[in-house]
Amino acid sequence: MSLLSNLLHIDLFKNPNQIIAEYIWIGGSGTDLRSKARTLEGPVFDPAKLPKWNYDGSSTGQATGKDSEILIYPQAIFKDPFRKGKNVLVMCDAYTPTGKPIPTNKRSKAAEIFSHPKVVAEAPWYGIEQEYTLLQKDVDWPLGWPVGGFPGPQGPYYCGIGADKAFGRDIADAHYKACLFAGINISGINAEVMPSQWEFQVGPVAGIAAADQLWVARYILERITEIAGVVLSFDPKLIPGDWNGAGAHTNFSTKSMREDGGFNVIKEAIEKLRLRHKEHISAYGDGNERRLTGNHETANMHTFSWGVLDRGASIRVGRETEKNGKGYFEDRRPASNMDPYVVTSMIVETTIL
């Protein structure tokens, strides 16, 4: 293992013109991430200067064996916290050889929405609260829980400390620092209500970059759990019963909402969200019906509601926003496994377009 460690830490950067670029894309389930690396001339800071690449879509559930080539287009670059140096992580989206977005490429439509002049003028900002659960690798059971059993009831775990309350802090903290190194605008982390469940927040970030950053933050987290021998889950209701589910609460504001009189703009936007509630729910993540029951700090998925400080509402408005008459609102409906390209673009489409 010491030899392996030494090899992994070989300093390649005496040649400043070579980098390793790890191309990342979304797989056939729409929630899994795939990646592969290539050597390029560098350094590179602009994704437009990176070459397009391809992969075997028949092995990711995105093409047939007779027509398996899928092209990936570089869209965003981040510093690589694993290889360090001038190496990069590259977030890509996927196309057929004729240039048509494949069905799991939700970024392409999102980019169209975010480039609309009305959206550009409103400069939308996002802050996404990504919850996740850590599992013991060999038994598929939450980290720190007794195998085949349960810990004490919820209460002491949220933002808790101690070996009997916080399970996996080293992973959460390593992820925090790795994201900062990568250039992701990660704004914080905390232990969540269910033991072995954690949350990180990405934002505020403008436009489609919020979704790019969340996807790459997920990638970094899964690479870290791979190293730690722990399994990462974004299931929105992993443990049935009296345990909190996992969401991806999405905080949103526009230029008009952030200016004087913005609270009225927020209320108008919330009414637009009410009218498209069913459409949003259908696009906000798989298995969300197990989470949005009206219990455990959720609103029932069949009813739309909003309120100031109400964590049991579909849309929550903060006290400071009400007090200042401007600010942002929080959409609490998205599940932890949602596609951020879908959620961010759908919110802006509903409220602006």
N, C-alpha and C positions, 0 to 999 in steps of 0.2 A: 504493500500500500504506500510506503514511503517513496518508492520509485514512481508509482503512478502519480502521486502528489507532485513530485518533482517535475515529471513530464508535463502535467497540467499547468504548471507555473513557469514553463519555459518563456523567456523574454524574447518575443519575436520582433520587437519594435526597433531593432537596430537598423532595419530596412524601413524607412519612413513611408515608402511608396506602396506598401502592401497592407491590406486590412482583411479581416474576416467579417463578412456580412451574413447575419442570421435572418433569413427571410421567413416571416410569420404569416400564416393565413388561417382562415376559419374553415373547419372541415365539414363533412357531410351532415352532421347532426345539427349544424347551425350554432352549436355551443362549444364544440371541441376545437382546440387549437393545434395546428401542425407547424413544423418548421424544418428548415434545412439550411446548411451553410455553404458559402462559396468564397473563394479568394478573389479579391478585386484590387485594382489600383486605388490608392487612397491618399490622404483622407477624403471622405465625402460627407457633406453636410446638407445637400439638397437631394431629396428623393428623385427629382426629375433627372438627375445625373447618374442614377443607378440603372443598370439594364433590367429589362423585363426578363422573367424566367418562366419555367414551366414545371409541372409535376404530373404524376400519374393519378388522374382523378378516379380511375377504377379502383384504386386502393384506399380511397377516402370516402367512397360512397357518392361521388359526384359526377361519374361518367361511366360508360360501358368500356369493356376491354377492347372493343373494335374501334372505339373513337375516344381514347382515354386522355388525350393531352389537354390540360387546363393551363392557361397562361396566368401569371400573377404580375400585377403592376405595383411597383413600390409607391407608397402614399405618404409615409411618415417615417422619420429616422429618430432613433434614440441611442444614447451611449449604452454599450453592452456592459452591465455590471458583473458578468461572469468572466468574460475574457479581458475586460478592461482595455487600457490603451486607447487606440483610435478605432477599435472594433465597434460595430454597430448592430443594433436590432432594427429590422425593417418591417413595418406593418404594411401588408399588401392586401389588395382585393383581387378577385378571381374572375376570369373571362374565358369564353370559348375562343378557339383560334380565329374566329371571324370578328372578335371584338365585342361580343354580346355578354353582358353580365350573367353569370350562372345564378340559379335560384337562391343559393345561400349567400350571394353577394348583396347584402343590404346597404353597403356603403355607397354604391353607385347612385341609387335613388336618393339617399340622404344628401349626397353632394349636390344633386340637382336642387333639392329643397333649400339647402343652406346657401346656395348661390343666387336664389331669387332676390331681386332688388329690394323688395319689401322686407325680407329677412335680414339682408345685409344692413339695411338702414336701422334696424332695431337692435343689432349687435347682441344676440342672445347669449347669455351666460348660463353655465350649468355647474352644479356641484352634486356629484353622485356618491351615495353612501353604499358601498359594496359590502354586504355581509357574506360570510362563508363559514364552513364547518370543517374542522380537521378530524380525520378518522385514523384509527389504528389500521395499519396496512393489512395484516393477516386475518383480522376478525371483522372488518367492515363495521366498526362500532366507534363512537366518538372517542377522541383522544382523552385519556385521563379517567374515563368511565370504567367501572368494574366490568369485566367481560361477562356479558349475559345479564348484567344488572344495571342499576341506576344510581346516580349520585343523589344527594339531598335535593329537595325542591328548589326551584328558582328563587332568587332573592339576593344571595351573597355574591353572585358571579359577575353581574354587570359592572364593568370598570373595577372589578375586584382584584385583589392581590393575594398572594400566598399559594403554596404548593397544592392546597386542597381546593382552590377556587379558580386559579388561572392556569389553563392547560395550553401550552404551545406559544407562550410569549416570545421565546427565542425566534420562532418562525415569523411571527407577526412583526417583530422588531427588525429582523434581518430584511424582511420584505420592505418595510418602511424606508430603510437606508438605501436599499438597492434601487428603489423607485426614485428617490431623490438624486442618486448618482446618475440614473438614466436620463434625468431631465423631465420626469413626470411631475406635475403639480399636485403631489399627494399632500393633503393638508392635515392629516392626522390619522390615528388608529385608536381603537379601544376594544376591550373585551366586551362581548355582548351578553344578553340576558341568559341564554342557554349556555351551560359550560361546554367548552371546546369550540364555541362560536366566536368569531372575531369580525371586526369591521374596519375597513379603511375608506377614506374619503378622497376622491379626486375632484379638484376644483378650488376656486372658480376657474373654469376654462371656457373660452369662447367657441361657439359653433361646433363643427364636426370634430375638431381637435379633442373635445371632451371624450368622444367615443373612441377615437384612436388611442388616447392615453389610457382609458379604462381597459381596453382589450390588451394592451401591452402590459399594464399592471397585473392583469390576470395571468398573462403568460409568465411573467417574472415570478409570481406567487407559485404557480404550478412547478416551475423549475426548482424553486427553493424547497418545496415539499418533496419533490423527487429526490433531492440530495439528502433530505432529512429522513427519508423512508416513511413518509406520512402521506395519506391520501387526502386530496382536496375535493370538497363537495360544494356545489352551488345549488343543491336541491332546496326548493323553497319551503319544504316541510319534511325534514329528514326523519324526525322522530314523532310519531303520532302521540296524541294525548296532550297533557298539560305542559307543553314545551313550546317556546317561541319558534316561529318559522324564520326564514331568512329572506330579506328583501333587498332591493336596490333603490331606496328612496331617492328621487331625482328632484333636486332643487333647481328652480328656473326663474330667470328674470330677463326682461328686455330693457332697452334704453328708456322707453316710456315708463316702465314700472319703477325704474331706479330714480326717476326725476320727480319733482313736486307734482302731487296729484296722482302719483303712480298707484295708490291703493285702489282707486276707481278702475284703473286699467286692469289691475289684478282681478278684481271682482268680475269684470267683463270677460276676462280670459277664463276664469273658473266656470262661468255660465256656458261658454263655448265647449269646455271640457265635459260638462254635464250632458250636453246634447250628443256627444260622441262617446259616451262612457262605454257602451258595449264594444265598440270598435277598438278602443284602447285596451280594454280588458283582454280581448281576444289576441292582442299582439304583445302583451306584457310578460310573457314567460310561460313555459310549460309547467303544469302541476300547480299553478297559482291558486286554483280552486281549493286545494288542500290547505292553503295558507290564509286566504282572504275569507275568513269565516265570521268576522265580527268579534272574535276573541283575540287575546294576545297582541294587543295594540294594532289591530287591523280593522278596517271597515269591511262589512259584508260585500262580496263582489257584485251582488245583485242590486245594490242600492248605491247611489252617489251622494256624498255629503262633503261639507267642508266646514271648517271652524278655526277660530284662533286658538292656538295651543292644543288642539284636540288631536291626540295620537290615535284615536279611534275613528278618524275621518278619512275619506278618500284623499282630500287635499287639506293640508295643514298650513296655516299662516302664522308666522311668528309674532310675538308680542311687540317686538321692536318695529316690525313692518306696520302693524296697526298704529302704534304710537307715532311713528314718523310720517305716516301717510304715504309711504313708498318703500320699495324693497323687493322681496321675492316670495314665492310660495313653494311648498314641497308636495310633490306628487308621491304619495305613499303606496301606490298600487303596484308598481313594477316589482316582479319577483327577482330573486338573486341571480337567476339564470337568464334574465332578459338580454336581448341584443341591444346594446346602447346605441347603435346606429338607428335602429327602429324607434326606440323610445324617444331619443332626443329629437329626431326629425319629425316624429308624429306630434309631439307636444308643440313644436314651433309651427307645424303645418296647421294644426287645429286652432291655435291661438292667434296666429298672424295671417295665414293665407285662407 
